[in-house]
């Protein structure tokens, strides 16, 4: 594995984006879950970020930081006991938070594709891969019959599934993990959406297959003119794939920046800790770890959620949640020390 320095040297070159309104503009998103002992706790708390057309934005953080719940909240698929309580989700000029279920079905899969973390769970085990793609085409009125079959094979071929005409008749359990993930990507691209949300798309895959899937996502982004919201805990993936990054902890965004800035000048102690955890290139170096662990939902401390694990904590850290402070036009930090990074 590579160090933070080596990753910073291979950061993905930012896309040259046209000046336009964001494709996706999430503002003040809050999603809560009912607790077994009564009351509610926010898994996503006042989260705001944008995704521009043609751009890849990464949501990064440890398990339990709120990344996946943020993604599910955007497409309104959070199930009880969870519910979205506040926020605006502007997508192509429409507020998804204000739409009824009938209108949302016209957007899910059609305008927003979703690559789930575990395709074996997301894919229907009793239908073939080809049938599931054909069904999506038919539901959205894009193709039927033989035309839908041909399009299903074309999509499987586009995501580099070998012998796609034969594989279209396979069931999910007949495919390897890498092929199931390719099929999941093909399904997400079926209706040619403008935005794809990929939730940990390389989890549980071996290193070689991970690289192939990431390369495939890059190609699909170019071929289909996609915007991509990439959810991951892997900083190597962030460095290679994204234009901008939002770092999450305790259900909040604690730092936002373009990818090059985040790796070159991380401001929040949590971001610094994540980068410090990367192994150094010199053999025999001691690994660094962030002390403690992410608290369970409902047990966040008052004030800054990261304070109990932070080496810079002060009494005022526990008094109130810090604001997200702009230290530069494209760099924001939620920390009492943020002013040290103003430039």
C-alpha positions as CSV (number, residue, x, y, z in Angstrom):
1,X,0.0,0.0,0.0
2,X,1.1,3.6,-0.6
3,X,1.7,6.4,1.8
4,X,-0.2,9.7,1.9
5,X,2.7,11.3,0.1
6,X,2.7,8.9,-2.7
7,X,-1.1,9.1,-3.0
8,X,-0.9,12.9,-3.1
9,X,1.4,12.6,-6.1
10,X,-1.1,10.5,-8.0
11,X,-4.3,12.5,-7.2
12,X,-6.8,12.3,-10.1
13,X,-6.6,15.4,-12.3
14,X,-9.7,17.5,-11.7
15,X,-12.3,17.6,-14.5
16,X,-12.7,20.9,-16.4
17,X,-16.3,21.6,-15.6
18,X,-18.5,24.1,-17.3
19,X,-19.9,27.0,-15.2
20,X,-23.5,25.8,-14.5
21,X,-25.8,25.0,-11.6
22,X,-24.9,21.8,-9.8
23,X,-26.5,18.6,-11.0
24,X,-27.1,17.6,-7.4
25,X,-27.3,20.1,-4.5
26,X,-27.8,18.6,-1.1
27,X,-28.5,21.1,1.7
28,X,-29.1,20.6,5.4
29,X,-29.9,16.9,5.0
30,X,-30.8,15.2,8.3
31,X,-31.9,11.6,8.7
32,X,-32.7,10.1,12.1
33,X,-33.3,6.6,13.4
34,X,-35.5,5.6,16.3
35,X,-33.5,4.0,19.2
36,X,-34.5,0.9,21.0
37,X,-34.7,2.6,24.4
38,X,-36.8,5.5,23.0
39,X,-36.0,8.7,21.3
40,X,-34.1,9.3,18.0
41,X,-30.6,9.9,16.9
42,X,-29.3,11.5,13.7
43,X,-27.2,9.2,11.5
44,X,-26.9,12.1,9.0
45,X,-26.9,15.6,10.6
46,X,-27.1,18.8,8.5
47,X,-25.1,17.5,5.6
48,X,-24.6,19.7,2.6
49,X,-22.6,19.2,-0.6
50,X,-22.9,19.5,-4.4
51,X,-22.0,17.3,-7.4
52,X,-21.5,19.2,-10.7
53,X,-22.1,17.8,-14.1
54,X,-19.3,15.5,-15.3
55,X,-17.7,15.5,-11.8
56,X,-16.8,12.7,-9.4
57,X,-17.3,13.6,-5.7
58,X,-16.1,11.2,-2.9
59,X,-17.8,10.7,0.4
60,X,-15.2,9.2,2.7
61,X,-15.0,8.1,6.3
62,X,-15.0,5.1,8.6
63,X,-17.9,2.7,8.9
64,X,-20.7,4.3,10.9
65,X,-19.8,7.9,9.8
66,X,-23.1,8.3,7.8
67,X,-21.9,7.9,4.2
68,X,-24.3,5.1,3.1
69,X,-27.3,6.6,4.9
70,X,-26.6,9.9,3.1
71,X,-26.7,8.1,-0.2
72,X,-29.9,6.3,0.6
73,X,-31.5,9.5,1.8
74,X,-30.7,11.2,-1.5
75,X,-32.8,8.6,-3.4
76,X,-35.4,8.4,-0.5
77,X,-34.8,4.7,0.2
78,X,-34.1,4.9,4.0
79,X,-36.4,2.3,5.6
80,X,-38.1,2.6,9.0
81,X,-37.1,3.1,11.8
82,X,-35.1,5.7,9.8
83,X,-36.7,8.8,8.3
84,X,-35.5,12.0,6.8
85,X,-36.5,15.0,8.9
86,X,-35.0,18.0,7.2
87,X,-33.1,19.1,4.1
88,X,-33.3,19.9,0.5
89,X,-32.1,17.6,-2.3
90,X,-32.1,19.5,-5.6
91,X,-31.5,17.2,-8.5
92,X,-31.8,18.6,-12.0
93,X,-33.7,21.5,-10.5
94,X,-36.3,19.4,-8.6
95,X,-36.4,18.9,-4.9
96,X,-36.4,15.1,-4.3
97,X,-37.4,15.7,-0.7
98,X,-40.7,17.2,-1.8
99,X,-41.7,14.5,-4.4
100,X,-44.2,11.7,-3.8
101,X,-43.3,8.1,-4.3
102,X,-44.8,7.9,-7.8
103,X,-42.6,10.8,-9.0
104,X,-39.6,9.4,-7.3
105,X,-39.9,6.1,-9.2
106,X,-39.5,8.1,-12.4
107,X,-36.1,9.3,-11.2
108,X,-34.6,6.3,-9.4
109,X,-33.0,4.1,-12.0
110,X,-34.0,6.5,-14.8
111,X,-32.1,9.7,-13.9
112,X,-30.1,8.4,-10.8
113,X,-28.4,5.0,-11.0
114,X,-27.3,3.2,-7.8
115,X,-24.4,0.7,-7.4
116,X,-25.1,-1.1,-4.1
117,X,-22.3,-2.3,-1.9
118,X,-23.3,-5.9,-2.1
119,X,-24.7,-6.9,-5.5
120,X,-25.6,-10.4,-4.3
121,X,-28.2,-8.7,-2.0
122,X,-29.2,-6.0,-4.5
123,X,-29.7,-8.3,-7.5
124,X,-32.8,-10.5,-7.4
125,X,-31.7,-14.1,-7.1
126,X,-34.7,-15.6,-8.9
127,X,-34.3,-13.7,-12.2
128,X,-31.5,-13.8,-14.7
129,X,-29.2,-10.8,-15.1
130,X,-30.6,-10.2,-18.6
131,X,-34.2,-10.2,-17.4
132,X,-33.4,-7.7,-14.7
133,X,-31.9,-5.3,-17.2
134,X,-34.8,-5.9,-19.7
135,X,-37.3,-5.2,-16.9
136,X,-35.6,-1.9,-16.1
137,X,-35.8,-0.9,-19.8
138,X,-39.4,-1.8,-20.0
139,X,-40.4,-0.1,-16.7
140,X,-39.0,3.2,-18.0
141,X,-40.4,2.7,-21.5
142,X,-37.1,2.6,-23.2
143,X,-37.3,-0.8,-25.0
144,X,-39.3,-4.0,-25.1
145,X,-39.0,-7.5,-26.4
146,X,-36.1,-8.3,-28.6
147,X,-34.9,-4.8,-28.6
148,X,-34.6,-4.9,-24.8
149,X,-32.8,-8.2,-25.0
150,X,-30.3,-6.7,-27.5
151,X,-29.7,-3.7,-25.2
152,X,-29.2,-5.9,-22.2
153,X,-26.4,-7.8,-24.0
154,X,-24.9,-4.5,-25.2
155,X,-24.8,-3.1,-21.7
156,X,-23.2,-6.3,-20.3
157,X,-20.6,-6.1,-23.1
158,X,-20.0,-2.4,-22.3
159,X,-19.1,-3.3,-18.7
160,X,-16.7,-6.0,-20.0
161,X,-18.7,-9.1,-19.0
162,X,-17.2,-11.8,-21.2
163,X,-19.6,-13.7,-23.5
164,X,-22.4,-11.3,-22.6
165,X,-25.1,-13.0,-24.7
166,X,-24.6,-16.2,-22.6
167,X,-24.1,-14.4,-19.3
168,X,-27.4,-12.5,-19.8
169,X,-29.1,-15.9,-19.1
170,X,-27.2,-16.5,-15.9
171,X,-28.5,-16.0,-12.4
172,X,-26.6,-13.8,-9.9
173,X,-25.3,-16.9,-8.0
174,X,-23.7,-18.2,-11.2
175,X,-21.4,-15.1,-11.4
176,X,-18.2,-14.4,-9.6
177,X,-18.1,-11.4,-7.2
178,X,-16.4,-9.2,-9.9
179,X,-18.9,-10.2,-12.6
180,X,-21.8,-9.5,-10.2
181,X,-20.4,-6.1,-9.6
182,X,-20.1,-5.5,-13.4
183,X,-23.7,-6.6,-13.8
184,X,-24.8,-4.2,-11.0
185,X,-23.0,-1.4,-12.8
186,X,-24.7,-2.4,-16.1
187,X,-28.1,-2.3,-14.3
188,X,-27.3,1.1,-12.9
189,X,-26.5,2.4,-16.4
190,X,-29.5,0.8,-18.1
191,X,-31.6,3.9,-18.4
192,X,-28.6,6.2,-19.1
193,X,-28.9,8.2,-15.9
194,X,-27.0,11.5,-15.5
195,X,-25.9,10.6,-11.9
196,X,-24.6,7.3,-10.5
197,X,-24.2,6.8,-6.8
198,X,-21.7,4.0,-6.1
199,X,-21.7,2.8,-2.5
200,X,-18.4,1.0,-1.7
201,X,-18.3,-0.6,-5.2
202,X,-15.0,-2.5,-4.5
203,X,-15.8,-3.8,-1.1
204,X,-15.0,-7.6,-0.6
205,X,-13.3,-7.8,-4.0
206,X,-9.7,-8.8,-4.4
207,X,-7.1,-6.2,-5.3
208,X,-6.9,-7.1,-9.0
209,X,-10.7,-7.0,-9.4
210,X,-10.9,-3.8,-7.5
211,X,-8.6,-2.1,-10.0
212,X,-10.7,-3.4,-12.9
213,X,-13.9,-2.1,-11.4
214,X,-12.4,1.3,-10.8
215,X,-11.1,1.4,-14.3
216,X,-14.5,0.4,-15.5
217,X,-16.2,3.2,-13.6
218,X,-13.8,5.7,-15.1
219,X,-14.6,4.5,-18.6
220,X,-18.3,4.5,-17.9
221,X,-18.1,8.1,-16.6
222,X,-16.5,9.2,-19.9
223,X,-18.6,7.0,-22.2
224,X,-22.0,7.9,-20.7
225,X,-21.1,11.5,-19.6
226,X,-21.9,10.6,-16.0
227,X,-21.6,12.5,-12.8
228,X,-20.5,10.1,-10.0
229,X,-21.0,10.2,-6.2
230,X,-18.5,7.7,-4.9
231,X,-18.8,6.4,-1.3
232,X,-15.7,4.8,0.1
233,X,-13.4,4.4,3.1
234,X,-10.4,3.7,0.8
235,X,-8.2,6.8,0.4
236,X,-6.4,5.2,-2.6
237,X,-9.7,5.1,-4.4
238,X,-10.4,8.8,-3.4
239,X,-7.0,9.9,-4.7
240,X,-7.4,8.1,-8.1
241,X,-11.1,8.7,-8.8
242,X,-12.4,11.9,-7.4
243,X,-12.3,15.6,-8.2
244,X,-13.6,16.8,-4.8
245,X,-14.0,15.1,-1.4
246,X,-16.4,15.4,1.6
247,X,-15.0,13.7,4.7
248,X,-17.7,12.5,7.1
249,X,-17.6,11.7,10.8
250,X,-20.4,11.4,13.3
251,X,-23.0,12.0,10.6
252,X,-21.6,15.4,9.7
253,X,-19.3,16.6,7.0
254,X,-16.1,17.7,8.8
255,X,-14.0,18.7,5.8
256,X,-14.6,19.5,2.1
257,X,-12.0,20.3,-0.5
258,X,-10.8,19.5,-4.0
259,X,-8.9,16.2,-3.9
260,X,-5.5,17.7,-4.4
261,X,-5.9,20.2,-1.6
262,X,-7.2,17.5,0.8
263,X,-4.2,15.3,0.4
264,X,-1.7,18.2,0.3
265,X,-3.1,20.2,3.2
266,X,-5.7,18.3,5.3
267,X,-7.1,20.6,8.0
268,X,-9.4,18.6,10.2
269,X,-7.7,16.3,12.8
270,X,-9.8,13.4,11.6
271,X,-8.7,13.8,8.0
272,X,-5.1,14.1,9.2
273,X,-5.6,10.9,11.2
274,X,-7.0,9.0,8.2
275,X,-4.0,10.0,6.0
276,X,-1.6,9.2,8.8
277,X,-3.0,5.7,9.0
278,X,-1.7,4.9,5.5
279,X,1.5,2.8,5.6
280,X,4.7,4.5,4.8
281,X,6.8,3.4,1.9
282,X,9.9,2.7,4.0
283,X,9.9,-0.9,5.3
284,X,9.8,-1.4,9.0
285,X,8.0,1.9,9.8
286,X,5.5,1.9,12.6
287,X,1.8,2.0,11.6
288,X,-0.3,4.9,13.0
289,X,-3.9,4.5,14.2
290,X,-6.6,6.9,15.3
291,X,-7.2,6.1,19.0
292,X,-10.6,4.9,20.0
293,X,-13.4,3.9,17.7
294,X,-16.6,5.4,16.2
295,X,-19.3,5.5,18.9
296,X,-22.6,3.7,18.2
297,X,-25.5,5.7,17.0
298,X,-27.1,7.6,19.8
299,X,-23.9,7.8,21.8
300,X,-22.3,10.8,20.2
301,X,-20.7,13.2,22.6
302,X,-22.0,16.8,22.8
303,X,-20.0,19.3,20.9
304,X,-17.5,18.0,18.4
305,X,-18.1,14.3,17.8
306,X,-14.4,13.6,17.2
307,X,-13.2,15.3,20.4
308,X,-12.8,12.1,22.4
309,X,-10.4,10.8,19.8
310,X,-8.6,14.0,19.0
311,X,-5.1,14.9,20.2
312,X,-5.9,18.7,19.9
313,X,-9.1,18.7,21.9
314,X,-9.8,21.6,24.3
315,X,-12.7,22.2,26.8
316,X,-14.5,24.3,24.2
317,X,-14.6,21.4,21.8
318,X,-17.2,19.8,24.1
319,X,-19.3,22.9,24.4
320,X,-20.8,23.2,20.9
321,X,-20.6,21.7,17.4
322,X,-18.0,23.8,15.4
323,X,-19.2,25.5,12.3
324,X,-18.0,24.4,8.9
325,X,-15.6,27.3,8.2
326,X,-14.4,28.3,4.7
327,X,-10.6,28.5,4.8
328,X,-10.4,28.9,1.1
329,X,-12.9,29.2,-1.8
330,X,-12.9,25.4,-2.2
331,X,-11.8,24.2,1.3
332,X,-14.1,24.0,4.4
333,X,-13.2,22.6,7.8
334,X,-15.5,21.9,10.8
335,X,-13.0,22.5,13.7
336,X,-12.1,25.2,16.2
337,X,-8.6,25.2,14.7
338,X,-9.9,26.0,11.2
339,X,-8.6,29.6,11.3
340,X,-5.1,28.2,11.3
341,X,-5.7,27.1,7.7
342,X,-7.1,30.3,6.3
343,X,-5.1,31.4,3.3
